[in-house]
Every structure is written in C-alpha cells, then in structure tokens.
C-alpha cells in the first residue's frame, strides 16, 4: 500500500441529540441553586491511567495529511 502509514484514529465524541437535551435540562435545573447547595457537592475527575501498554487506541491506515477526512474518525460510544 503505497504511501499509507499506521496512525492512531482521531476520536469523535458521541453526544446524541437526546443526550444533549438531557445535559441542557440538567444544567438549567441547577443553575440557580444557592451557594449552600454547592458546598455539599463533591466533584471528582475520572481519569484513566494505564501503566502497561497502550489500551483503547485504535489504529487506522491513512496517507499523510489526511487526518480530518471522512471515514478516519470513529465514534467512541463507551464514554
């Protein structure tokens, strides 16, 4: 395959219209909550750490300078 190289696929976030509407409704319900309410909320950052190997990366074959062309990105529906 002349000119093709193995590259890591670009991730395309999967946010359906239903999920968008649910997020907006969630935010609107909580936008005017008092400060007392927010002092009781615990916010955490969910980060994934991989010590051995590269997990979750998908490889695709593509030519140089074709990073954003159609068909290269994939939808990550697990998040």
Gaussian input, Z-matrix of N, CA and C with variables (Angstrom, degrees):
# hf/3-21g

backbone

0 1
 N
 C     1     B1
 C     2     B2     1     A1
 N     3     B3     2     A2     1     D1
 C     4     B4     3     A3     2     D2
 C     5     B5     4     A4     3     D3
 N     6     B6     5     A5     4     D4
 C     7     B7     6     A6     5     D5
 C     8     B8     7     A7     6     D6
 N     9     B9     8     A8     7     D7
 C    10    B10     9     A9     8     D8
 C    11    B11    10    A10     9     D9
 N    12    B12    11    A11    10    D10
 C    13    B13    12    A12    11    D11
 C    14    B14    13    A13    12    D12
 N    15    B15    14    A14    13    D13
 C    16    B16    15    A15    14    D14
 C    17    B17    16    A16    15    D15
 N    18    B18    17    A17    16    D16
 C    19    B19    18    A18    17    D17
 C    20    B20    19    A19    18    D18
 N    21    B21    20    A20    19    D19
 C    22    B22    21    A21    20    D20
 C    23    B23    22    A22    21    D21
 N    24    B24    23    A23    22    D22
 C    25    B25    24    A24    23    D23
 C    26    B26    25    A25    24    D24
 N    27    B27    26    A26    25    D25
 C    28    B28    27    A27    26    D26
 C    29    B29    28    A28    27    D27
 N    30    B30    29    A29    28    D28
 C    31    B31    30    A30    29    D29
 C    32    B32    31    A31    30    D30
 N    33    B33    32    A32    31    D31
 C    34    B34    33    A33    32    D32
 C    35    B35    34    A34    33    D33
 N    36    B36    35    A35    34    D34
 C    37    B37    36    A36    35    D35
 C    38    B38    37    A37    36    D36
 N    39    B39    38    A38    37    D37
 C    40    B40    39    A39    38    D38
 C    41    B41    40    A40    39    D39
 N    42    B42    41    A41    40    D40
 C    43    B43    42    A42    41    D41
 C    44    B44    43    A43    42    D42
 N    45    B45    44    A44    43    D43
 C    46    B46    45    A45    44    D44
 C    47    B47    46    A46    45    D45
 N    48    B48    47    A47    46    D46
 C    49    B49    48    A48    47    D47
 C    50    B50    49    A49    48    D48
 N    51    B51    50    A50    49    D49
 C    52    B52    51    A51    50    D50
 C    53    B53    52    A52    51    D51
 N    54    B54    53    A53    52    D52
 C    55    B55    54    A54    53    D53
 C    56    B56    55    A55    54    D54
 N    57    B57    56    A56    55    D55
 C    58    B58    57    A57    56    D56
 C    59    B59    58    A58    57    D57
 N    60    B60    59    A59    58    D58
 C    61    B61    60    A60    59    D59
 C    62    B62    61    A61    60    D60
 N    63    B63    62    A62    61    D61
 C    64    B64    63    A63    62    D62
 C    65    B65    64    A64    63    D63
 N    66    B66    65    A65    64    D64
 C    67    B67    66    A66    65    D65
 C    68    B68    67    A67    66    D66
 N    69    B69    68    A68    67    D67
 C    70    B70    69    A69    68    D68
 C    71    B71    70    A70    69    D69
 N    72    B72    71    A71    70    D70
 C    73    B73    72    A72    71    D71
 C    74    B74    73    A73    72    D72
 N    75    B75    74    A74    73    D73
 C    76    B76    75    A75    74    D74
 C    77    B77    76    A76    75    D75
 N    78    B78    77    A77    76    D76
 C    79    B79    78    A78    77    D77
 C    80    B80    79    A79    78    D78
 N    81    B81    80    A80    79    D79
 C    82    B82    81    A81    80    D80
 C    83    B83    82    A82    81    D81
 N    84    B84    83    A83    82    D82
 C    85    B85    84    A84    83    D83
 C    86    B86    85    A85    84    D84
 N    87    B87    86    A86    85    D85
 C    88    B88    87    A87    86    D86
 C    89    B89    88    A88    87    D87
 N    90    B90    89    A89    88    D88
 C    91    B91    90    A90    89    D89
 C    92    B92    91    A91    90    D90
 N    93    B93    92    A92    91    D91
 C    94    B94    93    A93    92    D92
 C    95    B95    94    A94    93    D93
 N    96    B96    95    A95    94    D94
 C    97    B97    96    A96    95    D95
 C    98    B98    97    A97    96    D96
 N    99    B99    98    A98    97    D97
 C   100   B100    99    A99    98    D98
 C   101   B101   100   A100    99    D99
 N   102   B102   101   A101   100   D100
 C   103   B103   102   A102   101   D101
 C   104   B104   103   A103   102   D102
 N   105   B105   104   A104   103   D103
 C   106   B106   105   A105   104   D104
 C   107   B107   106   A106   105   D105
 N   108   B108   107   A107   106   D106
 C   109   B109   108   A108   107   D107
 C   110   B110   109   A109   108   D108
 N   111   B111   110   A110   109   D109
 C   112   B112   111   A111   110   D110
 C   113   B113   112   A112   111   D111
 N   114   B114   113   A113   112   D112
 C   115   B115   114   A114   113   D113
 C   116   B116   115   A115   114   D114
 N   117   B117   116   A116   115   D115
 C   118   B118   117   A117   116   D116
 C   119   B119   118   A118   117   D117
 N   120   B120   119   A119   118   D118
 C   121   B121   120   A120   119   D119
 C   122   B122   121   A121   120   D120
 N   123   B123   122   A122   121   D121
 C   124   B124   123   A123   122   D122
 C   125   B125   124   A124   123   D123
 N   126   B126   125   A125   124   D124
 C   127   B127   126   A126   125   D125
 C   128   B128   127   A127   126   D126
 N   129   B129   128   A128   127   D127
 C   130   B130   129   A129   128   D128
 C   131   B131   130   A130   129   D129
 N   132   B132   131   A131   130   D130
 C   133   B133   132   A132   131   D131
 C   134   B134   133   A133   132   D132
 N   135   B135   134   A134   133   D133
 C   136   B136   135   A135   134   D134
 C   137   B137   136   A136   135   D135
 N   138   B138   137   A137   136   D136
 C   139   B139   138   A138   137   D137
 C   140   B140   139   A139   138   D138
 N   141   B141   140   A140   139   D139
 C   142   B142   141   A141   140   D140
 C   143   B143   142   A142   141   D141
 N   144   B144   143   A143   142   D142
 C   145   B145   144   A144   143   D143
 C   146   B146   145   A145   144   D144
 N   147   B147   146   A146   145   D145
 C   148   B148   147   A147   146   D146
 C   149   B149   148   A148   147   D147
 N   150   B150   149   A149   148   D148
 C   151   B151   150   A150   149   D149
 C   152   B152   151   A151   150   D150
 N   153   B153   152   A152   151   D151
 C   154   B154   153   A153   152   D152
 C   155   B155   154   A154   153   D153
 N   156   B156   155   A155   154   D154
 C   157   B157   156   A156   155   D155
 C   158   B158   157   A157   156   D156
 N   159   B159   158   A158   157   D157
 C   160   B160   159   A159   158   D158
 C   161   B161   160   A160   159   D159
 N   162   B162   161   A161   160   D160
 C   163   B163   162   A162   161   D161
 C   164   B164   163   A163   162   D162
 N   165   B165   164   A164   163   D163
 C   166   B166   165   A165   164   D164
 C   167   B167   166   A166   165   D165
 N   168   B168   167   A167   166   D166
 C   169   B169   168   A168   167   D167
 C   170   B170   169   A169   168   D168
 N   171   B171   170   A170   169   D169
 C   172   B172   171   A171   170   D170
 C   173   B173   172   A172   171   D171
 N   174   B174   173   A173   172   D172
 C   175   B175   174   A174   173   D173
 C   176   B176   175   A175   174   D174
 N   177   B177   176   A176   175   D175
 C   178   B178   177   A177   176   D176
 C   179   B179   178   A178   177   D177
 N   180   B180   179   A179   178   D178
 C   181   B181   180   A180   179   D179
 C   182   B182   181   A181   180   D180
 N   183   B183   182   A182   181   D181
 C   184   B184   183   A183   182   D182
 C   185   B185   184   A184   183   D183
 N   186   B186   185   A185   184   D184
 C   187   B187   186   A186   185   D185
 C   188   B188   187   A187   186   D186
 N   189   B189   188   A188   187   D187
 C   190   B190   189   A189   188   D188
 C   191   B191   190   A190   189   D189
 N   192   B192   191   A191   190   D190
 C   193   B193   192   A192   191   D191
 C   194   B194   193   A193   192   D192
 N   195   B195   194   A194   193   D193
 C   196   B196   195   A195   194   D194
 C   197   B197   196   A196   195   D195
 N   198   B198   197   A197   196   D196
 C   199   B199   198   A198   197   D197
 C   200   B200   199   A199   198   D198
 N   201   B201   200   A200   199   D199
 C   202   B202   201   A201   200   D200
 C   203   B203   202   A202   201   D201
 N   204   B204   203   A203   202   D202
 C   205   B205   204   A204   203   D203
 C   206   B206   205   A205   204   D204
 N   207   B207   206   A206   205   D205
 C   208   B208   207   A207   206   D206
 C   209   B209   208   A208   207   D207
 N   210   B210   209   A209   208   D208
 C   211   B211   210   A210   209   D209
 C   212   B212   211   A211   210   D210
 N   213   B213   212   A212   211   D211
 C   214   B214   213   A213   212   D212
 C   215   B215   214   A214   213   D213
 N   216   B216   215   A215   214   D214
 C   217   B217   216   A216   215   D215
 C   218   B218   217   A217   216   D216
 N   219   B219   218   A218   217   D217
 C   220   B220   219   A219   218   D218
 C   221   B221   220   A220   219   D219
 N   222   B222   221   A221   220   D220
 C   223   B223   222   A222   221   D221
 C   224   B224   223   A223   222   D222
 N   225   B225   224   A224   223   D223
 C   226   B226   225   A225   224   D224
 C   227   B227   226   A226   225   D225
 N   228   B228   227   A227   226   D226
 C   229   B229   228   A228   227   D227
 C   230   B230   229   A229   228   D228
 N   231   B231   230   A230   229   D229
 C   232   B232   231   A231   230   D230
 C   233   B233   232   A232   231   D231
 N   234   B234   233   A233   232   D232
 C   235   B235   234   A234   233   D233
 C   236   B236   235   A235   234   D234

   B1=1.4518
   B2=1.5295
   B3=1.2729
   B4=1.4608
   B5=1.5274
   B6=1.3306
   B7=1.4639
   B8=1.5171
   B9=1.3263
   B10=1.4657
   B11=1.5247
   B12=1.3306
   B13=1.4656
   B14=1.5258
   B15=1.3122
   B16=1.4652
   B17=1.5255
   B18=1.3161
   B19=1.4594
   B20=1.5290
   B21=1.3088
   B22=1.4629
   B23=1.5263
   B24=1.3317
   B25=1.4626
   B26=1.5231
   B27=1.3073
   B28=1.4506
   B29=1.5185
   B30=1.3185
   B31=1.4591
   B32=1.5097
   B33=1.2848
   B34=1.4578
   B35=1.5236
   B36=1.3274
   B37=1.4665
   B38=1.5262
   B39=1.3016
   B40=1.4593
   B41=1.5206
   B42=1.3106
   B43=1.4639
   B44=1.5258
   B45=1.3074
   B46=1.4612
   B47=1.5292
   B48=1.3064
   B49=1.4559
   B50=1.5279
   B51=1.3229
   B52=1.4641
   B53=1.5207
   B54=1.3440
   B55=1.4595
   B56=1.5188
   B57=1.3212
   B58=1.4701
   B59=1.5179
   B60=1.3214
   B61=1.4678
   B62=1.5278
   B63=1.3254
   B64=1.4671
   B65=1.5210
   B66=1.3268
   B67=1.4633
   B68=1.5256
   B69=1.3179
   B70=1.4654
   B71=1.5210
   B72=1.3346
   B73=1.4685
   B74=1.5249
   B75=1.3199
   B76=1.4621
   B77=1.5268
   B78=1.3183
   B79=1.4675
   B80=1.5217
   B81=1.3231
   B82=1.4732
   B83=1.5272
   B84=1.3209
   B85=1.4733
   B86=1.5214
   B87=1.3153
   B88=1.4665
   B89=1.5249
   B90=1.3103
   B91=1.4606
   B92=1.5329
   B93=1.3048
   B94=1.4700
   B95=1.5336
   B96=1.3224
   B97=1.4661
   B98=1.5266
   B99=1.3361
   B100=1.4701
   B101=1.5318
   B102=1.3111
   B103=1.4557
   B104=1.5214
   B105=1.3165
   B106=1.4661
   B107=1.5281
   B108=1.3114
   B109=1.4625
   B110=1.5316
   B111=1.3317
   B112=1.4628
   B113=1.5251
   B114=1.3317
   B115=1.4630
   B116=1.5274
   B117=1.3234
   B118=1.4584
   B119=1.5311
   B120=1.3264
   B121=1.4614
   B122=1.5297
   B123=1.3235
   B124=1.4579
   B125=1.5235
   B126=1.3158
   B127=1.4575
   B128=1.5174
   B129=1.3094
   B130=1.4648
   B131=1.5185
   B132=1.3088
   B133=1.4533
   B134=1.5208
   B135=1.3153
   B136=1.4570
   B137=1.5221
   B138=1.3095
   B139=1.4488
   B140=1.5279
   B141=1.2977
   B142=1.4575
   B143=1.5252
   B144=1.3227
   B145=1.4498
   B146=1.5188
   B147=1.2987
   B148=1.4562
   B149=1.5231
   B150=1.3195
   B151=1.4557
   B152=1.5297
   B153=1.3198
   B154=1.4511
   B155=1.5224
   B156=1.3069
   B157=1.4522
   B158=1.5121
   B159=1.3140
   B160=1.4576
   B161=1.5173
   B162=1.3032
   B163=1.4659
   B164=1.5290
   B165=1.2994
   B166=1.4490
   B167=1.5185
   B168=1.3287
   B169=1.4618
   B170=1.5164
   B171=1.3162
   B172=1.4539
   B173=1.5172
   B174=1.3148
   B175=1.4534
   B176=1.5190
   B177=1.3139
   B178=1.4583
   B179=1.5217
   B180=1.3095
   B181=1.4580
   B182=1.5135
   B183=1.3304
   B184=1.4565
   B185=1.5240
   B186=1.3289
   B187=1.4551
   B188=1.5231
   B189=1.3209
   B190=1.4632
   B191=1.5318
   B192=1.3251
   B193=1.4708
   B194=1.5239
   B195=1.3393
   B196=1.4691
   B197=1.5193
   B198=1.3109
   B199=1.4691
   B200=1.5263
   B201=1.3317
   B202=1.4616
   B203=1.5291
   B204=1.2968
   B205=1.4646
   B206=1.5250
   B207=1.3166
   B208=1.4763
   B209=1.5187
   B210=1.3247
   B211=1.4476
   B212=1.5160
   B213=1.3122
   B214=1.4589
   B215=1.5189
   B216=1.3258
   B217=1.4503
   B218=1.5182
   B219=1.3221
   B220=1.4520
   B221=1.5165
   B222=1.3263
   B223=1.4531
   B224=1.5230
   B225=1.3150
   B226=1.4547
   B227=1.5314
   B228=1.3308
   B229=1.4574
   B230=1.5179
   B231=1.3370
   B232=1.4633
   B233=1.5076
   B234=1.3080
   B235=1.4663
   B236=1.4816
   A1=107.94
   A2=114.58
   A3=120.73
   A4=111.23
   A5=115.09
   A6=120.33
   A7=115.61
   A8=118.75
   A9=120.73
   A10=110.06
   A11=115.72
   A12=121.56
   A13=108.47
   A14=115.45
   A15=120.60
   A16=108.58
   A17=116.76
   A18=122.75
   A19=109.92
   A20=116.27
   A21=121.39
   A22=107.76
   A23=117.06
   A24=121.84
   A25=110.66
   A26=116.97
   A27=122.17
   A28=108.06
   A29=117.47
   A30=120.84
   A31=110.87
   A32=115.26
   A33=122.15
   A34=106.23
   A35=118.54
   A36=119.51
   A37=111.47
   A38=115.44
   A39=120.90
   A40=109.23
   A41=115.82
   A42=121.74
   A43=106.44
   A44=115.69
   A45=119.72
   A46=109.91
   A47=116.60
   A48=121.42
   A49=110.57
   A50=117.84
   A51=121.37
   A52=110.74
   A53=116.63
   A54=120.12
   A55=111.78
   A56=117.72
   A57=120.93
   A58=110.93
   A59=116.39
   A60=120.33
   A61=110.86
   A62=117.09
   A63=120.57
   A64=111.39
   A65=117.72
   A66=121.21
   A67=111.52
   A68=116.14
   A69=120.40
   A70=110.28
   A71=117.46
   A72=121.05
   A73=110.74
   A74=117.38
   A75=122.51
   A76=110.47
   A77=116.47
   A78=120.73
   A79=111.73
   A80=117.14
   A81=120.44
   A82=112.12
   A83=116.54
   A84=119.95
   A85=111.60
   A86=116.48
   A87=120.18
   A88=115.28
   A89=118.01
   A90=120.35
   A91=113.42
   A92=117.71
   A93=120.89
   A94=113.17
   A95=116.89
   A96=119.91
   A97=109.07
   A98=117.80
   A99=120.10
   A100=112.34
   A101=115.68
   A102=121.90
   A103=111.91
   A104=117.25
   A105=121.46
   A106=110.19
   A107=116.51
   A108=120.85
   A109=110.78
   A110=117.64
   A111=121.55
   A112=112.58
   A113=117.76
   A114=120.06
   A115=111.69
   A116=117.56
   A117=121.47
   A118=112.59
   A119=117.02
   A120=121.65
   A121=109.79
   A122=115.94
   A123=121.67
   A124=107.60
   A125=116.10
   A126=121.98
   A127=108.08
   A128=116.30
   A129=119.76
   A130=109.84
   A131=115.72
   A132=122.21
   A133=107.55
   A134=116.77
   A135=120.48
   A136=108.57
   A137=117.05
   A138=122.13
   A139=109.46
   A140=114.80
   A141=120.58
   A142=108.21
   A143=116.02
   A144=120.98
   A145=108.42
   A146=116.46
   A147=122.04
   A148=108.17
   A149=116.83
   A150=121.12
   A151=111.03
   A152=117.81
   A153=121.36
   A154=110.50
   A155=117.89
   A156=122.32
   A157=113.29
   A158=114.71
   A159=122.71
   A160=107.01
   A161=116.60
   A162=119.74
   A163=109.98
   A164=115.65
   A165=120.34
   A166=115.21
   A167=117.26
   A168=118.96
   A169=109.28
   A170=115.89
   A171=120.58
   A172=108.37
   A173=115.77
   A174=120.66
   A175=110.38
   A176=116.02
   A177=122.26
   A178=107.97
   A179=116.34
   A180=121.87
   A181=107.56
   A182=116.36
   A183=119.57
   A184=109.14
   A185=113.97
   A186=120.35
   A187=109.50
   A188=118.04
   A189=120.42
   A190=111.69
   A191=116.37
   A192=124.33
   A193=113.38
   A194=118.71
   A195=121.36
   A196=110.32
   A197=117.30
   A198=122.81
   A199=113.21
   A200=117.94
   A201=120.36
   A202=113.42
   A203=118.73
   A204=120.79
   A205=110.20
   A206=117.52
   A207=122.01
   A208=110.78
   A209=115.13
   A210=120.96
   A211=113.45
   A212=118.23
   A213=121.04
   A214=110.76
   A215=117.77
   A216=121.38
   A217=110.10
   A218=116.28
   A219=120.40
   A220=108.76
   A221=116.18
   A222=120.74
   A223=109.21
   A224=115.69
   A225=122.00
   A226=107.45
   A227=117.45
   A228=121.58
   A229=112.46
   A230=117.68
   A231=119.97
   A232=112.17
   A233=119.96
   A234=122.18
   A235=111.91
   D1=98.97
   D2=-174.18
   D3=-69.03
   D4=124.80
   D5=174.57
   D6=87.14
   D7=-9.48
   D8=-178.78
   D9=-87.91
   D10=145.02
   D11=177.92
   D12=-135.24
   D13=153.39
   D14=177.34
   D15=-78.99
   D16=125.38
   D17=-178.58
   D18=-133.72
   D19=158.53
   D20=175.22
   D21=-77.71
   D22=131.19
   D23=-178.33
   D24=-68.03
   D25=143.87
   D26=175.69
   D27=-74.40
   D28=139.56
   D29=178.53
   D30=-88.36
   D31=137.01
   D32=176.33
   D33=-114.72
   D34=114.60
   D35=-176.97
   D36=-64.29
   D37=137.73
   D38=179.85
   D39=-97.15
   D40=103.51
   D41=175.28
   D42=-130.46
   D43=102.21
   D44=-178.45
   D45=-74.86
   D46=166.88
   D47=179.34
   D48=-61.26
   D49=-37.67
   D50=177.76
   D51=-62.16
   D52=-45.24
   D53=179.12
   D54=-65.39
   D55=-36.81
   D56=177.27
   D57=-61.57
   D58=-45.60
   D59=-179.23
   D60=-65.15
   D61=-39.06
   D62=177.74
   D63=-64.96
   D64=-39.18
   D65=178.13
   D66=-64.84
   D67=-42.15
   D68=179.18
   D69=-64.69
   D70=-43.86
   D71=178.66
   D72=-62.32
   D73=-41.14
   D74=178.62
   D75=-60.88
   D76=-45.69
   D77=-179.33
   D78=-66.77
   D79=-40.94
   D80=-179.10
   D81=-66.26
   D82=-33.31
   D83=178.44
   D84=-67.13
   D85=-29.21
   D86=-173.30
   D87=-106.89
   D88=-0.33
   D89=-173.87
   D90=-66.67
   D91=-31.48
   D92=-177.12
   D93=-105.76
   D94=19.85
   D95=177.14
   D96=-66.70
   D97=146.00
   D98=-180.00
   D99=-72.01
   D100=163.68
   D101=-179.55
   D102=-60.10
   D103=-33.11
   D104=179.20
   D105=-59.79
   D106=-40.48
   D107=177.92
   D108=-61.89
   D109=-46.73
   D110=-175.58
   D111=-69.54
   D112=-20.88
   D113=176.57
   D114=-71.63
   D115=-19.28
   D116=-179.96
   D117=-94.42
   D118=-4.08
   D119=-177.38
   D120=-88.91
   D121=133.37
   D122=176.18
   D123=-106.45
   D124=124.88
   D125=-179.83
   D126=-108.47
   D127=130.67
   D128=178.71
   D129=-126.74
   D130=153.14
   D131=178.22
   D132=-105.15
   D133=121.01
   D134=179.59
   D135=-90.69
   D136=106.93
   D137=179.85
   D138=-117.96
   D139=142.64
   D140=179.47
   D141=-103.53
   D142=128.73
   D143=178.61
   D144=-116.41
   D145=129.59
   D146=179.66
   D147=-118.17
   D148=115.49
   D149=-176.63
   D150=-86.71
   D151=-42.96
   D152=-176.41
   D153=-113.79
   D154=116.47
   D155=174.90
   D156=82.19
   D157=179.43
   D158=-179.90
   D159=-112.45
   D160=111.63
   D161=-177.56
   D162=-111.36
   D163=143.50
   D164=175.26
   D165=85.69
   D166=0.45
   D167=178.16
   D168=-94.15
   D169=134.65
   D170=178.26
   D171=-108.12
   D172=138.68
   D173=-179.97
   D174=-103.38
   D175=144.93
   D176=176.45
   D177=-132.44
   D178=157.60
   D179=175.50
   D180=-99.17
   D181=125.09
   D182=177.92
   D183=-154.16
   D184=162.51
   D185=177.70
   D186=-84.08
   D187=157.00
   D188=177.30
   D189=-57.59
   D190=147.95
   D191=177.43
   D192=66.78
   D193=26.01
   D194=176.93
   D195=-121.32
   D196=29.12
   D197=-173.68
   D198=-57.83
   D199=-41.82
   D200=-172.24
   D201=-104.88
   D202=16.58
   D203=177.53
   D204=-75.13
   D205=155.07
   D206=-179.72
   D207=-60.98
   D208=144.92
   D209=177.15
   D210=92.32
   D211=-9.39
   D212=-179.04
   D213=-90.13
   D214=-36.65
   D215=-177.96
   D216=-80.06
   D217=153.89
   D218=174.50
   D219=-129.00
   D220=155.23
   D221=179.91
   D222=-90.83
   D223=130.04
   D224=179.43
   D225=-98.12
   D226=96.25
   D227=-175.03
   D228=-89.46
   D229=3.58
   D230=-177.93
   D231=-87.24
   D232=-10.62
   D233=-177.13
   D234=-97.91

